[in-house]
Amino acid sequence: MDPVYSSYATDPDMLEIVREFALELPGRADALERLLAAGSLQDLAVLAHQLKGAGGGYGFAAVTELAGALERALRDGRQAHEIEQRTHELSKLLRAVVAPELP
């Protein structure tokens, strides 16, 4: 997957908080995978919802899109393979996010 950058990566007012958020994302990817493996679908839905909201706020529209798709799949009771696919896709995206460098 190609590197993912925030649309705010060059905004000096947002740089530090975008960097902090981006640095947390590998841990959130791990959490998604752990929750899926444990069958904790309720907690998985909560994390997907949080990522959906935060992603756009930090300039990561793709995070919002994929997290929203996962949340809808969970809410709608989709089949396990679709939930797994969406979880892995979101996890992969989170790991591709590049934290902006501070000046």
LUMTIFI-505784 format. One line per field, with one value per residue: x, y, z of N, C-alpha, C, CB in turn. Coordinates in nm, 4 decimals. Each point is the difference from the previous one (the first is absolute). Glycine has a CB too. Layout:
n_xx	(X;...) $
n_yy	(Y;...) $
n_zz	(Z;...) $
ca_xx	(X;...) $
ca_yy	(Y;...) $
ca_zz	(Z;...) $
c_xx	(X;...) $
c_yy	(Y;...) $
c_zz	(Z;...) $
cb_xx	(X;...) $
cb_yy	(Y;...) $
cb_zz	(Z;...) $
This chain:
n_xx	(0.0847;0.1408;0.1457;-0.3050;0.1279;-0.2106;-0.1491;0.2207;0.2912;-0.0064;-0.1729;0.3000;-0.2932;0.0735;0.3232;-0.0936;-0.2643;0.1274;0.2199;-0.2123;-0.1565;0.2515;0.0796;-0.2965;0.0443;0.1819;-0.2144;-0.2396;0.1319;-0.0024;-0.3069;-0.0851;0.1320;-0.1342;-0.2916;0.0356;0.0971;-0.2543;-0.2313;0.0571;-0.2728;-0.0017;0.2949;-0.0453;-0.2088;0.2025;0.2186;-0.1978;-0.0833;0.2953;0.0594;-0.2573;0.1072;0.2953;-0.0248;-0.0931;0.1802;0.2669;-0.1119;-0.1542;-0.2459;0.1190;-0.0991;-0.2917;-0.0096;0.0703;-0.1787;-0.2635;0.0533;0.0167;-0.2716;-0.1637;0.1088;-0.1088;-0.2851;-0.0604;0.0780;0.2690;0.0084;0.1871;0.0794;-0.0946;0.1584;0.2658;-0.0100;-0.0213;0.2447;0.2015;-0.0793;0.0684;0.2795;0.1054;-0.0722;0.1637;0.2674;-0.0279;0.0173;0.2822;-0.0203;-0.0223;0.3114;-0.0945;0.1045) $
n_yy	(-0.1177;0.2233;0.0627;0.0320;0.3180;0.0707;0.1136;0.0899;-0.0966;0.3276;0.0653;0.1486;-0.0870;-0.3199;-0.0282;-0.1024;-0.1476;-0.1528;-0.1237;-0.1173;-0.1495;-0.1453;-0.1315;-0.1500;-0.1619;-0.2297;-0.0016;-0.0172;-0.2570;-0.1518;0.0606;-0.1354;-0.2640;-0.0182;0.0222;-0.2310;-0.2025;0.0468;-0.0644;0.3456;-0.0024;0.2096;0.0786;0.0169;0.2347;0.1704;0.0040;0.0877;0.2555;0.1004;-0.0089;0.1702;0.2417;-0.0013;-0.0126;0.2840;0.1127;-0.0661;0.1170;-0.3184;0.1043;-0.2917;0.0134;0.0681;-0.2447;-0.2206;0.0952;-0.0072;-0.2989;-0.0952;0.1357;-0.1515;-0.2836;0.0375;0.0938;-0.2548;-0.2405;0.0390;-0.3020;-0.0020;0.1024;0.3034;0.0041;-0.0948;0.2286;0.2316;-0.0994;0.0019;0.2929;0.1323;-0.1408;0.1224;0.2963;-0.0116;-0.0775;0.2690;0.2249;0.1237;0.0811;0.2732;-0.0450;0.1557;0.2222) $
n_zz	(0.0000;-0.1962;0.2763;0.1018;-0.0435;0.2315;-0.2658;0.2489;-0.1784;0.0027;0.3009;0.1335;0.1221;-0.0337;0.0839;0.2704;-0.0842;-0.2576;0.1938;0.1980;-0.2253;-0.1123;0.2794;0.0254;-0.2889;0.1288;0.2364;-0.2062;-0.1468;0.2769;0.0368;-0.2737;0.0882;0.2875;-0.1109;-0.2101;0.2146;0.1901;-0.2469;0.0769;-0.2548;0.2427;-0.0611;-0.3173;0.0445;0.1766;-0.2258;-0.2308;0.1662;0.0329;-0.3075;-0.0802;0.1652;-0.0810;-0.3162;-0.0193;0.2331;-0.1732;-0.3175;-0.0015;-0.2599;0.0599;0.3077;-0.0968;-0.1920;0.2013;0.2458;-0.1829;-0.0846;0.3030;0.0776;-0.2237;0.0851;0.2934;-0.0803;-0.1802;0.2383;-0.2411;0.0104;0.2549;-0.2893;0.0697;0.2735;-0.1404;-0.2105;0.2077;0.1839;-0.2373;-0.0976;0.2762;0.0287;-0.2676;0.0836;0.2658;-0.1587;-0.2025;0.2602;-0.1301;0.3362;-0.2053;0.0464;0.2706;-0.2161) $
ca_xx	(-0.0847;0.0740;-0.0048;-0.1178;0.0357;-0.1100;-0.0176;0.0508;0.1423;0.0803;-0.0630;0.0796;-0.0873;-0.0499;0.1095;0.0326;-0.1077;-0.0114;0.1115;-0.0349;-0.1052;0.0581;0.0871;-0.0849;-0.0762;0.0406;-0.0590;-0.1429;-0.0077;0.0154;-0.1228;-0.1025;0.0274;-0.0240;-0.1443;-0.0554;0.0402;-0.0699;-0.1436;-0.0581;-0.0544;-0.0504;0.1172;0.0509;-0.0877;0.0324;0.1272;-0.0243;-0.0723;0.0961;0.0904;-0.0785;-0.0112;0.1304;0.0745;-0.0241;0.0424;0.1455;0.0377;0.0138;-0.1326;-0.0069;-0.0243;-0.1425;-0.0764;0.0112;-0.0537;-0.1450;-0.0435;0.0073;-0.1057;-0.1274;-0.0034;-0.0270;-0.1350;-0.0968;0.0111;0.0520;0.0673;0.1306;0.1098;0.0020;0.0523;0.1444;0.0628;-0.0014;0.0910;0.1374;0.0222;0.0194;0.1256;0.1084;0.0032;0.0544;0.1438;0.0612;-0.0013;0.1310;-0.0045;0.0795;0.1193;-0.0047;0.1116) $
ca_yy	(0.1177;0.1263;0.0787;0.0843;0.1258;0.0867;0.1216;0.1089;-0.0252;0.1214;0.1079;0.0118;-0.0004;-0.1364;-0.0955;-0.0773;-0.0918;-0.1014;-0.0922;-0.0835;-0.0928;-0.0960;-0.0916;-0.0936;-0.0873;-0.1410;-0.0635;-0.0179;-0.1110;-0.1205;-0.0166;-0.0511;-0.1416;-0.0755;-0.0056;-0.0925;-0.1359;-0.0374;0.0005;0.1130;0.0828;0.1254;0.0869;0.0291;0.1051;0.1245;0.0499;0.0453;0.1267;0.1022;0.0271;0.0688;0.1401;0.0659;-0.0014;0.1213;0.1156;0.0112;0.0080;-0.1329;-0.0341;-0.1436;-0.0673;0.0188;-0.0820;-0.1436;-0.0251;0.0063;-0.1231;-0.1064;0.0230;-0.0375;-0.1461;-0.0549;0.0408;-0.0688;-0.1443;-0.0652;-0.1282;0.0073;0.0240;0.1415;0.0727;-0.0266;0.0707;0.1438;0.0236;-0.0113;0.1129;0.1185;-0.0192;0.0233;0.1431;0.0685;-0.0240;0.0729;0.1426;0.0574;0.1137;0.1114;0.0392;0.1326;0.0837) $
ca_zz	(0.0000;-0.0056;0.1236;0.0166;0.0645;0.0395;-0.0798;0.0840;0.0256;-0.0183;0.0770;0.1229;0.1172;0.0222;-0.0161;0.1196;0.0398;-0.1043;0.0235;0.1163;-0.0422;-0.0936;0.0733;0.0750;-0.0886;0.0002;0.1184;-0.0261;-0.0957;0.0823;0.0781;-0.0919;-0.0264;0.1246;0.0246;-0.0994;0.0364;0.1232;-0.0249;0.0742;-0.1064;0.0575;0.0194;-0.1341;-0.0536;0.0716;-0.0520;-0.1376;0.0110;0.0433;-0.1120;-0.1028;0.0390;0.0134;-0.1253;-0.0774;0.0779;-0.0093;-0.1408;-0.0606;-0.0512;-0.0278;0.1286;0.0268;-0.0942;0.0290;0.1336;-0.0145;-0.0670;0.1000;0.0978;-0.0629;-0.0141;0.1329;0.0398;-0.0844;0.0215;-0.1213;0.0194;0.0655;-0.0950;-0.0362;0.1161;0.0024;-0.1114;0.0274;0.1121;-0.0505;-0.0901;0.0837;0.0727;-0.0961;-0.0258;0.1178;0.0030;-0.1117;0.0291;0.0262;0.0917;-0.0531;0.0746;0.0625;-0.0474) $
c_xx	(0.0890;-0.0085;-0.1217;0.0409;-0.1261;-0.0091;0.0470;0.1509;0.0879;-0.0582;0.0727;-0.0857;-0.0475;0.1107;0.0222;-0.1118;-0.0234;0.1095;-0.0325;-0.1054;0.0585;0.0881;-0.0784;-0.0624;0.0506;-0.0563;-0.1487;-0.0223;0.0134;-0.1276;-0.1138;0.0157;-0.0265;-0.1492;-0.0682;0.0295;-0.0752;-0.1516;-0.0733;-0.0568;-0.0554;0.1151;0.0627;-0.0822;0.0286;0.1293;-0.0157;-0.0706;0.0946;0.0931;-0.0718;-0.0073;0.1326;0.0743;-0.0145;0.0488;0.1498;0.0484;0.0218;-0.1372;-0.0146;-0.0239;-0.1479;-0.0842;0.0041;-0.0550;-0.1527;-0.0557;0.0025;-0.1123;-0.1366;-0.0132;-0.0326;-0.1433;-0.1060;0.0063;0.0466;0.0745;0.1421;0.1122;0.0048;0.0556;0.1510;0.0719;0.0085;0.0943;0.1446;0.0349;0.0269;0.1322;0.1202;0.0143;0.0623;0.1515;0.0740;0.0049;0.1404;-0.0172;0.0844;0.1184;-0.0198;0.1201;0.1121) $
c_yy	(0.1236;0.0719;0.0921;0.1224;0.0776;0.1190;0.1229;-0.0096;0.1233;0.1199;0.0123;-0.0011;-0.1401;-0.1042;-0.0879;-0.0983;-0.1077;-0.1044;-0.0937;-0.1041;-0.1097;-0.1023;-0.1015;-0.1072;-0.1442;-0.0767;-0.0245;-0.1112;-0.1323;-0.0285;-0.0531;-0.1498;-0.0869;-0.0151;-0.0951;-0.1448;-0.0501;-0.0074;0.1101;0.1020;0.1330;0.0994;0.0379;0.1123;0.1343;0.0600;0.0502;0.1351;0.1138;0.0393;0.0736;0.1489;0.0721;0.0111;0.1282;0.1245;0.0237;-0.0028;-0.1326;-0.0485;-0.1504;-0.0799;0.0104;-0.0911;-0.1483;-0.0350;0.0044;-0.1253;-0.1179;0.0158;-0.0403;-0.1513;-0.0665;0.0292;-0.0794;-0.1522;-0.0757;-0.1287;0.0197;0.0313;0.1464;0.0845;-0.0195;0.0797;0.1491;0.0348;-0.0030;0.1173;0.1283;-0.0088;0.0285;0.1492;0.0754;-0.0159;0.0756;0.1512;0.0450;0.1215;0.1127;0.0323;0.1372;0.0800;0.0079) $
c_zz	(0.0000;0.1340;0.0000;0.0814;0.0355;-0.0946;0.0787;0.0249;-0.0157;0.0748;0.1339;0.1271;0.0372;0.0108;0.1222;0.0371;-0.1060;0.0194;0.1161;-0.0371;-0.0889;0.0720;0.0833;-0.0887;-0.0096;0.1213;-0.0167;-0.1022;0.0742;0.0783;-0.0869;-0.0209;0.1243;0.0272;-0.0970;0.0392;0.1234;-0.0197;0.0749;-0.0984;0.0507;0.0175;-0.1333;-0.0634;0.0665;-0.0548;-0.1432;0.0004;0.0396;-0.1139;-0.1119;0.0314;0.0005;-0.1322;-0.0797;0.0708;-0.0054;-0.1451;-0.0694;-0.0457;-0.0250;0.1277;0.0343;-0.0878;0.0369;0.1383;-0.0030;-0.0657;0.0973;0.1019;-0.0568;-0.0139;0.1333;0.0432;-0.0762;0.0129;-0.1233;0.0348;0.0523;-0.0982;-0.0426;0.1139;0.0104;-0.1082;0.0295;0.1159;-0.0473;-0.0919;0.0797;0.0752;-0.0903;-0.0308;0.1171;0.0084;-0.1119;0.0252;0.0393;0.0909;-0.0572;0.0908;0.0610;-0.0467;0.1024) $
cb_xx	(-0.1852;-0.0459;0.2511;-0.1581;0.2178;0.0267;-0.1954;-0.2240;-0.0385;0.0696;-0.2266;0.1676;-0.0719;-0.2037;0.1042;0.1390;-0.1068;-0.1003;0.1630;0.0540;-0.1709;-0.0067;0.1714;-0.0473;-0.0516;0.2092;0.1725;-0.0405;0.0969;0.2467;0.0731;-0.0085;0.1723;0.2172;0.0063;0.0281;0.2258;0.1842;0.0151;0.1634;-0.0525;-0.1854;0.0418;0.0785;-0.1766;-0.1160;0.1227;-0.0135;-0.2087;-0.0109;0.1315;-0.1352;-0.1947;0.0112;-0.0295;-0.1952;-0.1924;0.0178;0.1000;0.2010;-0.0129;0.1528;0.2353;0.0442;0.0494;0.2011;0.2078;0.0164;0.0873;0.2495;0.1351;0.0003;0.1673;0.2420;0.0863;0.0153;-0.1786;0.0190;-0.1395;-0.0826;-0.0202;-0.1963;-0.2205;-0.0444;-0.0865;-0.2376;-0.1665;-0.0164;-0.1486;-0.2490;-0.1118;-0.0397;-0.2032;-0.2169;-0.0466;-0.0820;-0.2422;0.0891;-0.0343;-0.2061;0.1441;-0.1224;-0.1613) $
cb_yy	(-0.1236;0.0185;-0.0094;-0.2005;0.0066;-0.0714;-0.1066;0.0101;-0.2304;-0.0871;-0.0395;0.1287;0.2291;0.0656;0.1611;0.1924;0.1858;0.1686;0.1718;0.1920;0.1851;0.1754;0.1802;0.1833;0.2029;0.0669;0.1100;0.2428;0.1448;0.0438;0.1863;0.2226;0.0692;0.0849;0.2346;0.1750;0.0448;0.1069;-0.2427;-0.0351;-0.2083;-0.1257;-0.1071;-0.2394;-0.1723;-0.0860;-0.1600;-0.2390;-0.1260;-0.0899;-0.2038;-0.2091;-0.0617;-0.0860;-0.2435;-0.1109;-0.0400;-0.1096;0.2116;-0.0530;0.2273;0.0324;0.0515;0.2371;0.1678;-0.0093;0.0988;0.2475;0.0880;-0.0150;0.1880;0.2175;0.0142;0.0280;0.2301;0.1912;0.0209;0.2246;-0.0989;-0.1616;-0.2365;-0.0368;-0.0277;-0.2300;-0.1733;0.0121;-0.1015;-0.2504;-0.1091;0.0249;-0.1719;-0.2281;-0.0234;-0.0380;-0.2251;-0.1793;-0.0125;-0.0825;-0.1526;0.0923;-0.1380;-0.0905;0.1329) $
cb_zz	(0.1220;-0.2469;0.0168;-0.0119;-0.1265;0.2397;-0.1205;0.1079;-0.0764;-0.2229;-0.1123;-0.1314;-0.0619;-0.1222;-0.1537;0.0799;0.1308;-0.1609;-0.0871;0.1532;0.0141;-0.1788;0.0067;0.1602;-0.1253;-0.1223;0.1397;0.0524;-0.1833;0.0184;0.1514;-0.1140;-0.1708;0.0925;0.0856;-0.1795;-0.0981;0.1304;-0.0375;0.1909;-0.1230;0.1190;0.2222;-0.0258;-0.0467;0.2076;0.1494;-0.0782;0.0631;0.2336;0.0587;-0.0417;0.1344;0.2315;-0.0040;-0.1010;0.1476;0.2238;0.0572;0.1462;-0.1038;-0.1958;0.0797;0.0656;-0.1784;-0.1483;0.1043;-0.0149;-0.2196;-0.0312;0.1000;-0.1237;-0.1870;0.0594;0.0522;-0.1561;0.1677;-0.1118;-0.1835;0.1694;-0.0814;-0.1513;0.1198;0.0899;-0.1598;-0.0835;0.1581;0.0166;-0.1730;0.0240;0.1460;-0.0996;-0.1444;0.1194;0.1003;-0.1540;0.0731;-0.2236;0.1992;-0.1080;-0.1515;0.2024;-0.1354) $
